[in-house]
Structures are given as C-alpha cells and as structure tokens.
Amino acid sequence: MSGGLDVLALKEDDVQKFLACGTHLGSTNSDFQMQSYVFKRKPDGVHIINLKRTWEKLLLAARAIAAIENPADVCVISARPYGQRAVLKFASYTGATPVAGRFTPGTFTNQIQAAFREPRLLVVTDPRTDHQPVTEASYVNIPVIALCNTDSPLRYVDIGIPCNNKSSHSIGLMWWLLTR
C-alpha cells in the first residue's frame, strides 16, 4: 500500500507507539464489516486489530486528506470528550475546520442556518457517537473518514481506519499520525 516508498513503510517505532497506546485492542463485540480487520481474539474475548491494515488505511486516509486543495474544506468532528482536544490540535496544524463538542443538526443540509458548511471531506472520531454528521454527509455526497473500533457501524463511512477509539491515548496517536 505504501507504493514502494521507504518513507511510507511501517516502521518499528510506529508499531511500538501503536502497542503502547493500545491501538491494537478492539472491543469484545465485532461488527460483521470490521471482521476483516480483526487479527485474533484473546481468551478474555477482546478482539485484536491487525496493525498492518490500520497502517494501510491510515495512509489511504492521509492521501485523501492531502488531495483536498483547500485545507479549510476538510471538516473534523468529535463529540467524544477524549477526541475534542485531538481534533482541535489537528485543525490548528493542518488548517481544517473543527467541530469539537455537539454537532448542530442541519449544518450540512440546512442552508438557512447560520452555521451552514459545505466541506469536501469529513473526518470523525467515532461513527457511532458522530452518527448525525455522518448521516448528513451521506445526504450531500461528502466522503467520510472515521476512526472505527471493532464494534463500529460502517454505514455511510467511506474510509474506516481500524483502531481503538475508546482510549484517549489511541485517539491522540491516530490524529497525530494523520497530522504527520
């Protein structure tokens, strides 16, 4: 997936960061669409996410974000408390438009609303918590990138990055890697 470039290859340092942050740990439940990203299941029932697939999806998402000419057309959203600071940091370093906290329904579809936006790409921390912006993005044909755990629904998600989106360290690492 890295296209043969050594710069984009998965390095041991990155794997150590994944393991230290618990990015490889999924939940005890698994969605049928996320089964292809599960490496194994521990005896206590926790699914282990394949980090090679995580890295490939991370590169794909980074290329999709970099393909947008105007960085302000990328809307990053997190309603979860652990992801809000990461979203604000990502937006400050990349120039994206952040929505940290509550997403106002109709932001993408209601043109009369003062907070109306027309982004070209949507990046969310959790497709289950951020279901409202993901659904609205599907109404107006906006591609969606999401950080997905093993139990996350992939409806209306175009690029799902398999990772642990319940841990604050894992969420911060994934947003940092997208920024990098």
PyMOL commands that place a pseudoatom at each C-alpha (Angstrom):
pseudoatom trace, name=CA, resn=MET, resi=1, chain=A, elem=C, hetatm=0, pos=[0.000, 0.000, 0.000]
pseudoatom trace, name=CA, resn=SER, resi=2, chain=A, elem=C, hetatm=0, pos=[2.907, 2.356, 0.624]
pseudoatom trace, name=CA, resn=GLY, resi=3, chain=A, elem=C, hetatm=0, pos=[3.723, 2.350, -3.091]
pseudoatom trace, name=CA, resn=GLY, resi=4, chain=A, elem=C, hetatm=0, pos=[7.234, 1.026, -2.552]
pseudoatom trace, name=CA, resn=LEU, resi=5, chain=A, elem=C, hetatm=0, pos=[8.479, 4.174, -0.817]
pseudoatom trace, name=CA, resn=ASP, resi=6, chain=A, elem=C, hetatm=0, pos=[10.563, 3.576, 2.300]
pseudoatom trace, name=CA, resn=VAL, resi=7, chain=A, elem=C, hetatm=0, pos=[9.233, 6.766, 3.890]
pseudoatom trace, name=CA, resn=LEU, resi=8, chain=A, elem=C, hetatm=0, pos=[5.692, 5.364, 3.967]
pseudoatom trace, name=CA, resn=ALA, resi=9, chain=A, elem=C, hetatm=0, pos=[6.626, 1.894, 5.215]
pseudoatom trace, name=CA, resn=LEU, resi=10, chain=A, elem=C, hetatm=0, pos=[5.507, 0.798, 8.673]
pseudoatom trace, name=CA, resn=LYS, resi=11, chain=A, elem=C, hetatm=0, pos=[8.472, 1.252, 10.992]
pseudoatom trace, name=CA, resn=GLU, resi=12, chain=A, elem=C, hetatm=0, pos=[9.205, -0.499, 14.285]
pseudoatom trace, name=CA, resn=ASP, resi=13, chain=A, elem=C, hetatm=0, pos=[8.943, 2.832, 16.108]
pseudoatom trace, name=CA, resn=ASP, resi=14, chain=A, elem=C, hetatm=0, pos=[5.387, 3.309, 14.808]
pseudoatom trace, name=CA, resn=VAL, resi=15, chain=A, elem=C, hetatm=0, pos=[4.431, -0.221, 15.863]
pseudoatom trace, name=CA, resn=GLN, resi=16, chain=A, elem=C, hetatm=0, pos=[5.784, 0.450, 19.356]
pseudoatom trace, name=CA, resn=LYS, resi=17, chain=A, elem=C, hetatm=0, pos=[3.660, 3.604, 19.540]
pseudoatom trace, name=CA, resn=PHE, resi=18, chain=A, elem=C, hetatm=0, pos=[0.601, 1.609, 18.428]
pseudoatom trace, name=CA, resn=LEU, resi=19, chain=A, elem=C, hetatm=0, pos=[1.219, -1.015, 21.100]
pseudoatom trace, name=CA, resn=ALA, resi=20, chain=A, elem=C, hetatm=0, pos=[1.992, 1.494, 23.873]
pseudoatom trace, name=CA, resn=CYS, resi=21, chain=A, elem=C, hetatm=0, pos=[-1.238, 3.391, 23.210]
pseudoatom trace, name=CA, resn=GLY, resi=22, chain=A, elem=C, hetatm=0, pos=[-3.358, 0.242, 22.944]
pseudoatom trace, name=CA, resn=THR, resi=23, chain=A, elem=C, hetatm=0, pos=[-4.428, 0.980, 19.380]
pseudoatom trace, name=CA, resn=HIS, resi=24, chain=A, elem=C, hetatm=0, pos=[-4.481, -2.753, 18.606]
pseudoatom trace, name=CA, resn=LEU, resi=25, chain=A, elem=C, hetatm=0, pos=[-7.107, -3.537, 21.268]
pseudoatom trace, name=CA, resn=GLY, resi=26, chain=A, elem=C, hetatm=0, pos=[-10.656, -3.669, 19.995]
pseudoatom trace, name=CA, resn=SER, resi=27, chain=A, elem=C, hetatm=0, pos=[-13.837, -4.358, 21.899]
pseudoatom trace, name=CA, resn=THR, resi=28, chain=A, elem=C, hetatm=0, pos=[-15.453, -7.634, 22.883]
pseudoatom trace, name=CA, resn=ASN, resi=29, chain=A, elem=C, hetatm=0, pos=[-18.093, -7.256, 20.165]
pseudoatom trace, name=CA, resn=SER, resi=30, chain=A, elem=C, hetatm=0, pos=[-17.332, -7.201, 16.458]
pseudoatom trace, name=CA, resn=ASP, resi=31, chain=A, elem=C, hetatm=0, pos=[-19.349, -5.805, 13.571]
pseudoatom trace, name=CA, resn=PHE, resi=32, chain=A, elem=C, hetatm=0, pos=[-19.520, -8.097, 10.542]
pseudoatom trace, name=CA, resn=GLN, resi=33, chain=A, elem=C, hetatm=0, pos=[-17.923, -5.442, 8.305]
pseudoatom trace, name=CA, resn=MET, resi=34, chain=A, elem=C, hetatm=0, pos=[-14.998, -4.997, 10.724]
pseudoatom trace, name=CA, resn=GLN, resi=35, chain=A, elem=C, hetatm=0, pos=[-14.226, -8.753, 10.861]
pseudoatom trace, name=CA, resn=SER, resi=36, chain=A, elem=C, hetatm=0, pos=[-11.666, -8.419, 8.053]
pseudoatom trace, name=CA, resn=TYR, resi=37, chain=A, elem=C, hetatm=0, pos=[-9.595, -6.057, 10.230]
pseudoatom trace, name=CA, resn=VAL, resi=38, chain=A, elem=C, hetatm=0, pos=[-9.538, -8.384, 13.252]
pseudoatom trace, name=CA, resn=PHE, resi=39, chain=A, elem=C, hetatm=0, pos=[-6.282, -10.319, 13.631]
pseudoatom trace, name=CA, resn=LYS, resi=40, chain=A, elem=C, hetatm=0, pos=[-7.235, -12.559, 16.541]
pseudoatom trace, name=CA, resn=ARG, resi=41, chain=A, elem=C, hetatm=0, pos=[-9.442, -12.836, 19.593]
pseudoatom trace, name=CA, resn=LYS, resi=42, chain=A, elem=C, hetatm=0, pos=[-7.920, -13.052, 23.068]
pseudoatom trace, name=CA, resn=PRO, resi=43, chain=A, elem=C, hetatm=0, pos=[-9.218, -15.642, 25.578]
pseudoatom trace, name=CA, resn=ASP, resi=44, chain=A, elem=C, hetatm=0, pos=[-10.985, -12.884, 27.527]
pseudoatom trace, name=CA, resn=GLY, resi=45, chain=A, elem=C, hetatm=0, pos=[-12.984, -12.001, 24.394]
pseudoatom trace, name=CA, resn=VAL, resi=46, chain=A, elem=C, hetatm=0, pos=[-11.186, -8.804, 23.315]
pseudoatom trace, name=CA, resn=HIS, resi=47, chain=A, elem=C, hetatm=0, pos=[-10.553, -8.611, 19.565]
pseudoatom trace, name=CA, resn=ILE, resi=48, chain=A, elem=C, hetatm=0, pos=[-7.038, -7.679, 18.409]
pseudoatom trace, name=CA, resn=ILE, resi=49, chain=A, elem=C, hetatm=0, pos=[-6.844, -5.354, 15.399]
pseudoatom trace, name=CA, resn=ASN, resi=50, chain=A, elem=C, hetatm=0, pos=[-4.360, -6.056, 12.591]
pseudoatom trace, name=CA, resn=LEU, resi=51, chain=A, elem=C, hetatm=0, pos=[-1.912, -3.119, 12.746]
pseudoatom trace, name=CA, resn=LYS, resi=52, chain=A, elem=C, hetatm=0, pos=[-0.752, -3.612, 9.151]
pseudoatom trace, name=CA, resn=ARG, resi=53, chain=A, elem=C, hetatm=0, pos=[-4.305, -2.992, 7.940]
pseudoatom trace, name=CA, resn=THR, resi=54, chain=A, elem=C, hetatm=0, pos=[-4.549, 0.006, 10.283]
pseudoatom trace, name=CA, resn=TRP, resi=55, chain=A, elem=C, hetatm=0, pos=[-1.385, 1.484, 8.756]
pseudoatom trace, name=CA, resn=GLU, resi=56, chain=A, elem=C, hetatm=0, pos=[-2.651, 0.908, 5.190]
pseudoatom trace, name=CA, resn=LYS, resi=57, chain=A, elem=C, hetatm=0, pos=[-5.963, 2.611, 5.935]
pseudoatom trace, name=CA, resn=LEU, resi=58, chain=A, elem=C, hetatm=0, pos=[-4.140, 5.449, 7.697]
pseudoatom trace, name=CA, resn=LEU, resi=59, chain=A, elem=C, hetatm=0, pos=[-2.035, 6.055, 4.575]
pseudoatom trace, name=CA, resn=LEU, resi=60, chain=A, elem=C, hetatm=0, pos=[-5.156, 5.951, 2.390]
pseudoatom trace, name=CA, resn=ALA, resi=61, chain=A, elem=C, hetatm=0, pos=[-6.894, 8.477, 4.644]
pseudoatom trace, name=CA, resn=ALA, resi=62, chain=A, elem=C, hetatm=0, pos=[-3.828, 10.749, 4.687]
pseudoatom trace, name=CA, resn=ARG, resi=63, chain=A, elem=C, hetatm=0, pos=[-3.737, 10.705, 0.886]
pseudoatom trace, name=CA, resn=ALA, resi=64, chain=A, elem=C, hetatm=0, pos=[-7.442, 11.558, 0.725]
pseudoatom trace, name=CA, resn=ILE, resi=65, chain=A, elem=C, hetatm=0, pos=[-6.945, 14.485, 3.114]
pseudoatom trace, name=CA, resn=ALA, resi=66, chain=A, elem=C, hetatm=0, pos=[-3.891, 15.716, 1.200]
pseudoatom trace, name=CA, resn=ALA, resi=67, chain=A, elem=C, hetatm=0, pos=[-5.840, 15.591, -2.076]
pseudoatom trace, name=CA, resn=ILE, resi=68, chain=A, elem=C, hetatm=0, pos=[-8.165, 18.394, -0.914]
pseudoatom trace, name=CA, resn=GLU, resi=69, chain=A, elem=C, hetatm=0, pos=[-6.742, 21.667, -2.281]
pseudoatom trace, name=CA, resn=ASN, resi=70, chain=A, elem=C, hetatm=0, pos=[-8.111, 23.970, 0.412]
pseudoatom trace, name=CA, resn=PRO, resi=71, chain=A, elem=C, hetatm=0, pos=[-7.473, 22.547, 3.909]
pseudoatom trace, name=CA, resn=ALA, resi=72, chain=A, elem=C, hetatm=0, pos=[-10.414, 24.550, 5.294]
pseudoatom trace, name=CA, resn=ASP, resi=73, chain=A, elem=C, hetatm=0, pos=[-12.707, 22.301, 3.211]
pseudoatom trace, name=CA, resn=VAL, resi=74, chain=A, elem=C, hetatm=0, pos=[-11.827, 19.372, 5.491]
pseudoatom trace, name=CA, resn=CYS, resi=75, chain=A, elem=C, hetatm=0, pos=[-14.215, 19.222, 8.447]
pseudoatom trace, name=CA, resn=VAL, resi=76, chain=A, elem=C, hetatm=0, pos=[-13.004, 17.293, 11.505]
pseudoatom trace, name=CA, resn=ILE, resi=77, chain=A, elem=C, hetatm=0, pos=[-15.594, 16.336, 14.120]
pseudoatom trace, name=CA, resn=SER, resi=78, chain=A, elem=C, hetatm=0, pos=[-15.521, 14.763, 17.556]
pseudoatom trace, name=CA, resn=ALA, resi=79, chain=A, elem=C, hetatm=0, pos=[-18.392, 14.719, 20.018]
pseudoatom trace, name=CA, resn=ARG, resi=80, chain=A, elem=C, hetatm=0, pos=[-16.464, 12.453, 22.401]
pseudoatom trace, name=CA, resn=PRO, resi=81, chain=A, elem=C, hetatm=0, pos=[-14.580, 14.254, 25.188]
pseudoatom trace, name=CA, resn=TYR, resi=82, chain=A, elem=C, hetatm=0, pos=[-11.365, 12.306, 24.539]
pseudoatom trace, name=CA, resn=GLY, resi=83, chain=A, elem=C, hetatm=0, pos=[-11.277, 13.303, 20.882]
pseudoatom trace, name=CA, resn=GLN, resi=84, chain=A, elem=C, hetatm=0, pos=[-12.092, 17.008, 21.179]
pseudoatom trace, name=CA, resn=ARG, resi=85, chain=A, elem=C, hetatm=0, pos=[-8.595, 18.185, 22.062]
pseudoatom trace, name=CA, resn=ALA, resi=86, chain=A, elem=C, hetatm=0, pos=[-7.088, 15.988, 19.345]
pseudoatom trace, name=CA, resn=VAL, resi=87, chain=A, elem=C, hetatm=0, pos=[-9.486, 17.419, 16.755]
pseudoatom trace, name=CA, resn=LEU, resi=88, chain=A, elem=C, hetatm=0, pos=[-8.657, 20.995, 17.760]
pseudoatom trace, name=CA, resn=LYS, resi=89, chain=A, elem=C, hetatm=0, pos=[-4.897, 20.270, 17.559]
pseudoatom trace, name=CA, resn=PHE, resi=90, chain=A, elem=C, hetatm=0, pos=[-5.299, 18.586, 14.155]
pseudoatom trace, name=CA, resn=ALA, resi=91, chain=A, elem=C, hetatm=0, pos=[-7.264, 21.580, 12.864]
pseudoatom trace, name=CA, resn=SER, resi=92, chain=A, elem=C, hetatm=0, pos=[-4.731, 24.101, 14.168]
pseudoatom trace, name=CA, resn=TYR, resi=93, chain=A, elem=C, hetatm=0, pos=[-1.799, 22.327, 12.489]
pseudoatom trace, name=CA, resn=THR, resi=94, chain=A, elem=C, hetatm=0, pos=[-3.485, 21.488, 9.188]
pseudoatom trace, name=CA, resn=GLY, resi=95, chain=A, elem=C, hetatm=0, pos=[-5.933, 24.375, 8.732]
pseudoatom trace, name=CA, resn=ALA, resi=96, chain=A, elem=C, hetatm=0, pos=[-9.012, 22.132, 8.780]
pseudoatom trace, name=CA, resn=THR, resi=97, chain=A, elem=C, hetatm=0, pos=[-12.377, 23.231, 10.160]
pseudoatom trace, name=CA, resn=PRO, resi=98, chain=A, elem=C, hetatm=0, pos=[-13.002, 21.721, 13.626]
pseudoatom trace, name=CA, resn=VAL, resi=99, chain=A, elem=C, hetatm=0, pos=[-16.306, 20.880, 15.293]
pseudoatom trace, name=CA, resn=ALA, resi=100, chain=A, elem=C, hetatm=0, pos=[-15.493, 19.836, 18.850]
pseudoatom trace, name=CA, resn=GLY, resi=101, chain=A, elem=C, hetatm=0, pos=[-18.455, 19.050, 21.031]
pseudoatom trace, name=CA, resn=ARG, resi=102, chain=A, elem=C, hetatm=0, pos=[-22.062, 18.991, 19.935]
pseudoatom trace, name=CA, resn=PHE, resi=103, chain=A, elem=C, hetatm=0, pos=[-22.775, 18.914, 16.208]
pseudoatom trace, name=CA, resn=THR, resi=104, chain=A, elem=C, hetatm=0, pos=[-25.773, 21.055, 15.316]
pseudoatom trace, name=CA, resn=PRO, resi=105, chain=A, elem=C, hetatm=0, pos=[-28.149, 19.036, 13.120]
pseudoatom trace, name=CA, resn=GLY, resi=106, chain=A, elem=C, hetatm=0, pos=[-28.634, 20.594, 9.702]
pseudoatom trace, name=CA, resn=THR, resi=107, chain=A, elem=C, hetatm=0, pos=[-25.124, 22.068, 9.483]
pseudoatom trace, name=CA, resn=PHE, resi=108, chain=A, elem=C, hetatm=0, pos=[-24.526, 20.355, 6.118]
pseudoatom trace, name=CA, resn=THR, resi=109, chain=A, elem=C, hetatm=0, pos=[-28.107, 20.333, 4.793]
pseudoatom trace, name=CA, resn=ASN, resi=110, chain=A, elem=C, hetatm=0, pos=[-29.939, 23.482, 6.022]
pseudoatom trace, name=CA, resn=GLN, resi=111, chain=A, elem=C, hetatm=0, pos=[-28.724, 26.492, 4.029]
pseudoatom trace, name=CA, resn=ILE, resi=112, chain=A, elem=C, hetatm=0, pos=[-30.728, 28.938, 6.138]
pseudoatom trace, name=CA, resn=GLN, resi=113, chain=A, elem=C, hetatm=0, pos=[-28.800, 28.008, 9.264]
pseudoatom trace, name=CA, resn=ALA, resi=114, chain=A, elem=C, hetatm=0, pos=[-26.035, 30.392, 10.372]
pseudoatom trace, name=CA, resn=ALA, resi=115, chain=A, elem=C, hetatm=0, pos=[-23.589, 27.522, 10.914]
pseudoatom trace, name=CA, resn=PHE, resi=116, chain=A, elem=C, hetatm=0, pos=[-24.129, 26.102, 7.395]
pseudoatom trace, name=CA, resn=ARG, resi=117, chain=A, elem=C, hetatm=0, pos=[-20.994, 24.483, 5.947]
pseudoatom trace, name=CA, resn=GLU, resi=118, chain=A, elem=C, hetatm=0, pos=[-20.143, 22.774, 2.681]
pseudoatom trace, name=CA, resn=PRO, resi=119, chain=A, elem=C, hetatm=0, pos=[-16.985, 20.720, 3.352]
pseudoatom trace, name=CA, resn=ARG, resi=120, chain=A, elem=C, hetatm=0, pos=[-15.393, 18.481, 0.746]
pseudoatom trace, name=CA, resn=LEU, resi=121, chain=A, elem=C, hetatm=0, pos=[-14.302, 15.832, 3.269]
pseudoatom trace, name=CA, resn=LEU, resi=122, chain=A, elem=C, hetatm=0, pos=[-15.465, 14.785, 6.734]
pseudoatom trace, name=CA, resn=VAL, resi=123, chain=A, elem=C, hetatm=0, pos=[-13.240, 13.102, 9.352]
pseudoatom trace, name=CA, resn=VAL, resi=124, chain=A, elem=C, hetatm=0, pos=[-14.892, 11.789, 12.547]
pseudoatom trace, name=CA, resn=THR, resi=125, chain=A, elem=C, hetatm=0, pos=[-13.531, 10.157, 15.699]
pseudoatom trace, name=CA, resn=ASP, resi=126, chain=A, elem=C, hetatm=0, pos=[-16.334, 7.653, 16.252]
pseudoatom trace, name=CA, resn=PRO, resi=127, chain=A, elem=C, hetatm=0, pos=[-19.041, 6.806, 13.680]
pseudoatom trace, name=CA, resn=ARG, resi=128, chain=A, elem=C, hetatm=0, pos=[-21.394, 5.665, 16.464]
pseudoatom trace, name=CA, resn=THR, resi=129, chain=A, elem=C, hetatm=0, pos=[-21.181, 8.864, 18.533]
pseudoatom trace, name=CA, resn=ASP, resi=130, chain=A, elem=C, hetatm=0, pos=[-20.906, 11.138, 15.498]
pseudoatom trace, name=CA, resn=HIS, resi=131, chain=A, elem=C, hetatm=0, pos=[-23.761, 9.476, 13.598]
pseudoatom trace, name=CA, resn=GLN, resi=132, chain=A, elem=C, hetatm=0, pos=[-25.573, 12.763, 12.859]
pseudoatom trace, name=CA, resn=PRO, resi=133, chain=A, elem=C, hetatm=0, pos=[-22.769, 14.379, 10.793]
pseudoatom trace, name=CA, resn=VAL, resi=134, chain=A, elem=C, hetatm=0, pos=[-22.063, 11.058, 9.058]
pseudoatom trace, name=CA, resn=THR, resi=135, chain=A, elem=C, hetatm=0, pos=[-25.715, 10.707, 8.049]
pseudoatom trace, name=CA, resn=GLU, resi=136, chain=A, elem=C, hetatm=0, pos=[-25.929, 14.324, 6.869]
pseudoatom trace, name=CA, resn=ALA, resi=137, chain=A, elem=C, hetatm=0, pos=[-22.728, 13.878, 4.875]
pseudoatom trace, name=CA, resn=SER, resi=138, chain=A, elem=C, hetatm=0, pos=[-24.367, 10.974, 3.052]
pseudoatom trace, name=CA, resn=TYR, resi=139, chain=A, elem=C, hetatm=0, pos=[-27.272, 13.258, 2.080]
pseudoatom trace, name=CA, resn=VAL, resi=140, chain=A, elem=C, hetatm=0, pos=[-24.969, 15.774, 0.378]
pseudoatom trace, name=CA, resn=ASN, resi=141, chain=A, elem=C, hetatm=0, pos=[-22.371, 13.305, -1.015]
pseudoatom trace, name=CA, resn=ILE, resi=142, chain=A, elem=C, hetatm=0, pos=[-19.457, 14.176, 1.248]
pseudoatom trace, name=CA, resn=PRO, resi=143, chain=A, elem=C, hetatm=0, pos=[-16.876, 11.390, 1.694]
pseudoatom trace, name=CA, resn=VAL, resi=144, chain=A, elem=C, hetatm=0, pos=[-16.373, 10.281, 5.308]
pseudoatom trace, name=CA, resn=ILE, resi=145, chain=A, elem=C, hetatm=0, pos=[-13.225, 9.055, 7.053]
pseudoatom trace, name=CA, resn=ALA, resi=146, chain=A, elem=C, hetatm=0, pos=[-13.791, 7.511, 10.503]
pseudoatom trace, name=CA, resn=LEU, resi=147, chain=A, elem=C, hetatm=0, pos=[-11.710, 6.013, 13.299]
pseudoatom trace, name=CA, resn=CYS, resi=148, chain=A, elem=C, hetatm=0, pos=[-13.527, 2.703, 13.788]
pseudoatom trace, name=CA, resn=ASN, resi=149, chain=A, elem=C, hetatm=0, pos=[-13.355, 0.171, 16.596]
pseudoatom trace, name=CA, resn=THR, resi=150, chain=A, elem=C, hetatm=0, pos=[-14.268, -3.478, 16.016]
pseudoatom trace, name=CA, resn=ASP, resi=151, chain=A, elem=C, hetatm=0, pos=[-17.893, -2.805, 17.001]
pseudoatom trace, name=CA, resn=SER, resi=152, chain=A, elem=C, hetatm=0, pos=[-18.347, 0.399, 14.953]
pseudoatom trace, name=CA, resn=PRO, resi=153, chain=A, elem=C, hetatm=0, pos=[-21.031, 0.528, 12.253]
pseudoatom trace, name=CA, resn=LEU, resi=154, chain=A, elem=C, hetatm=0, pos=[-19.589, 1.305, 8.817]
pseudoatom trace, name=CA, resn=ARG, resi=155, chain=A, elem=C, hetatm=0, pos=[-22.795, 2.634, 7.274]
pseudoatom trace, name=CA, resn=TYR, resi=156, chain=A, elem=C, hetatm=0, pos=[-22.028, 5.779, 5.196]
pseudoatom trace, name=CA, resn=VAL, resi=157, chain=A, elem=C, hetatm=0, pos=[-18.300, 5.542, 6.075]
pseudoatom trace, name=CA, resn=ASP, resi=158, chain=A, elem=C, hetatm=0, pos=[-16.034, 5.584, 3.010]
pseudoatom trace, name=CA, resn=ILE, resi=159, chain=A, elem=C, hetatm=0, pos=[-12.657, 5.038, 4.694]
pseudoatom trace, name=CA, resn=GLY, resi=160, chain=A, elem=C, hetatm=0, pos=[-12.718, 3.302, 8.056]
pseudoatom trace, name=CA, resn=ILE, resi=161, chain=A, elem=C, hetatm=0, pos=[-9.431, 3.309, 9.967]
pseudoatom trace, name=CA, resn=PRO, resi=162, chain=A, elem=C, hetatm=0, pos=[-9.487, 0.302, 12.324]
pseudoatom trace, name=CA, resn=CYS, resi=163, chain=A, elem=C, hetatm=0, pos=[-8.208, 1.334, 15.758]
pseudoatom trace, name=CA, resn=ASN, resi=164, chain=A, elem=C, hetatm=0, pos=[-9.207, 1.608, 19.403]
pseudoatom trace, name=CA, resn=ASN, resi=165, chain=A, elem=C, hetatm=0, pos=[-11.382, 4.729, 19.528]
pseudoatom trace, name=CA, resn=LYS, resi=166, chain=A, elem=C, hetatm=0, pos=[-12.248, 4.292, 23.217]
pseudoatom trace, name=CA, resn=SER, resi=167, chain=A, elem=C, hetatm=0, pos=[-8.789, 5.149, 24.610]
pseudoatom trace, name=CA, resn=SER, resi=168, chain=A, elem=C, hetatm=0, pos=[-7.614, 8.756, 24.847]
pseudoatom trace, name=CA, resn=HIS, resi=169, chain=A, elem=C, hetatm=0, pos=[-4.019, 7.761, 24.019]
pseudoatom trace, name=CA, resn=SER, resi=170, chain=A, elem=C, hetatm=0, pos=[-5.074, 5.791, 20.956]
pseudoatom trace, name=CA, resn=ILE, resi=171, chain=A, elem=C, hetatm=0, pos=[-7.288, 8.608, 19.653]
pseudoatom trace, name=CA, resn=GLY, resi=172, chain=A, elem=C, hetatm=0, pos=[-4.494, 11.132, 20.174]
pseudoatom trace, name=CA, resn=LEU, resi=173, chain=A, elem=C, hetatm=0, pos=[-1.974, 8.915, 18.380]
pseudoatom trace, name=CA, resn=MET, resi=174, chain=A, elem=C, hetatm=0, pos=[-4.236, 8.358, 15.379]
pseudoatom trace, name=CA, resn=TRP, resi=175, chain=A, elem=C, hetatm=0, pos=[-4.940, 12.083, 14.963]
pseudoatom trace, name=CA, resn=TRP, resi=176, chain=A, elem=C, hetatm=0, pos=[-1.217, 12.803, 15.398]
pseudoatom trace, name=CA, resn=LEU, resi=177, chain=A, elem=C, hetatm=0, pos=[-0.327, 10.276, 12.699]
pseudoatom trace, name=CA, resn=LEU, resi=178, chain=A, elem=C, hetatm=0, pos=[-2.914, 11.838, 10.373]
pseudoatom trace, name=CA, resn=THR, resi=179, chain=A, elem=C, hetatm=0, pos=[-1.393, 15.241, 11.041]
pseudoatom trace, name=CA, resn=ARG, resi=180, chain=A, elem=C, hetatm=0, pos=[2.092, 13.952, 10.379]
for i in range(1, 180): cmd.bond("trace and resi %d" % i, "trace and resi %d" % (i + 1))
show_as sticks, trace
zoom trace
